[in-house]
Amino acid sequence: MNQSQLISHISAFHTPIKVRQMRSELREGNFSLRELVDLTFYADKAVAAKAAQIMQFIMTRFPQNYLDDISYLTDQINDVKDPGCLKHYARVMARITSPEMPKEVRNQMKEINLEHIVELCFKWLNDKTMLTVVRASAADALFNMRHRYPWVAEALSNSLEKSINTAAPMLKSKAGYVLSFLHCED
């Protein structure tokens, strides 16, 4: 499926059920994740958000099918500005940095320099105007990268402790959960 066909399909979907059907078609079809990532920057915000939602679906469920494109995704993440897309990118980062990923995905992630992702996740986490779901996913991603970058654990602990009292319930819950593990590791 080429990008223009993808845009046409995504534009036609106006309900969550149709988007789920499209995700299934994409999983079964042969397409480039790069094209889908590029669509998350599309001028029509509705198309961009749907593309990001589909990207999240395939990258959380079938990341091993897109090993060669993971670095492209991580390279593009700094340029995402739309909040509707950011939440999906943040969830993808939390998931693909997880130790629960298949071994081939974990091995591919080891080959990618994620320092810019760490910095971006801290930026998201500390931005009080950022969507709570983005901040919570950033905390997850940082927690997942604490062994690769040992300094992350202390910085994450400090950031979460500073924000926990004024955080929204979702972030407060995530912060408590992450802090409980970080304090156990001390």
Secondary structure, DSSP 8 states (H G I E B T S, - for coil): --HHHHHHHHHH--SHHHHHHHHHHHHHS---HHHHHHHTT-SSHHHHHHHHHHHHHHHHH-GGGGGGGHHHHHHHGGG---HHHHHHHHHHHHHHTSTTS-HHHHHHHHTS--HHHHHHHHHHHH-TTS-HHHHHHHHHHHHHTTTTSTHHHHHHHHHHHHHTTTS-HHHHHHHHHHHHHHHHH-
